[in-house]
Amino acid sequence: MDWSKFTADPGWEIFGMCGQLMFGSRFLYQWFVSERAKRSIVPVGFWYLSIAGTSIVFIYALHMGSIAFMIPTLTGLPVYIRNLVLIRRRRKAGEEA
């Protein structure tokens, strides 16, 4: 198989894979935190990993010029940001109480 047509600049490929790994690692992180707590938890770090991984993958897709890859990559971003806003508000309200 000729892999050359599937790969771009190796630096960009590594960058894109780092984004995918970061995005995927959020589930392992959530699982680890939940196991330690002995209950299901979605830690704040899950949302930061989501934002970071999505951003890196989007930049990679932009570089590759793939609109079909860019659009789905960005669809979750507002959800991740909104969850952080809700968490911040809840913590702030707890501090004021």
C-alpha positions as a printed Julia matrix, in Angstrom:
97×3 Matrix{Float64}:
   0.0    0.0    0.0
   1.24   3.46  -0.85
   0.99   5.35   2.46
   2.36   8.55   0.95
  -1.08   9.63  -0.25
  -2.44   9.31   3.3
   0.18  11.34   5.07
   1.04  14.99   5.04
   4.04  16.63   6.6
   5.1   14.34   9.49
   5.11  17.3   11.88
   1.47  18.03  11.09
   0.58  14.35  11.39
   2.14  14.23  14.86
   0.31  17.45  15.79
  -3.03  15.99  14.63
  -2.42  12.71  16.44
  -1.59  14.59  19.66
  -4.96  16.31  19.4
  -6.74  13.02  18.85
  -4.9   11.41  21.76
  -5.68  14.34  24.02
  -9.34  14.25  23.05
  -9.53  10.49  23.56
  -7.67  10.57  26.87
 -10.5   12.54  28.44
 -12.5    9.31  28.78
  -9.63   7.51  30.46
  -9.21  10.47  32.81
 -12.93  10.48  33.65
 -12.84   6.75  34.27
  -9.79   7.03  36.55
 -11.35   9.85  38.61
 -14.66   7.97  38.9
 -12.93   4.77  40.01
 -11.03   6.65  42.7
 -14.23   8.28  43.95
 -16.24   5.03  43.63
 -18.96   6.97  41.79
 -19.47   8.48  38.38
 -17.85  11.89  38.1
 -17.16  14.18  35.16
 -14.15  16.15  36.41
 -13.39  19.68  35.27
 -10.26  18.39  33.55
 -12.49  16.4   31.21
 -13.81  19.64  29.73
 -10.34  21.18  29.43
  -9.05  18.07  27.64
 -12.09  18.27  25.36
 -11.4   21.9   24.47
  -7.66  21.39  23.98
  -8.05  18.22  21.92
 -10.82  19.7   19.79
  -8.83  22.87  19.17
  -5.74  20.97  18.08
  -7.72  18.65  15.81
  -9.54  21.65  14.32
  -6.24  23.4   13.56
  -5.01  20.2   11.93
  -8.22  19.9    9.86
  -7.9   23.56   8.87
  -4.34  22.94   7.73
  -5.49  19.9    5.75
  -8.28  22.0    4.2
 -10.99  19.51   5.12
 -14.3   21.28   5.76
 -15.88  17.85   6.3
 -13.44  17.33   9.18
 -13.6   20.92  10.53
 -17.35  21.22  11.06
 -17.92  18.09  13.17
 -14.78  18.83  15.15
 -16.15  22.19  16.25
 -19.71  21.11  17.07
 -18.87  20.05  20.62
 -16.83  23.15  21.49
 -19.8   25.28  22.66
 -20.93  22.41  24.91
 -17.49  22.06  26.5
 -17.21  25.8   27.12
 -20.77  26.0   28.48
 -20.06  23.23  30.96
 -17.05  25.13  32.27
 -19.17  28.28  32.61
 -21.82  26.34  34.57
 -19.16  24.8   36.83
 -17.58  28.2   37.45
 -20.97  29.74  38.31
 -21.81  26.89  40.69
 -18.46  27.24  42.46
 -18.82  31.0   42.69
 -22.33  30.67  44.14
 -20.95  28.17  46.66
 -18.25  30.62  47.71
 -20.8   33.41  48.2
 -23.11  31.25  50.33
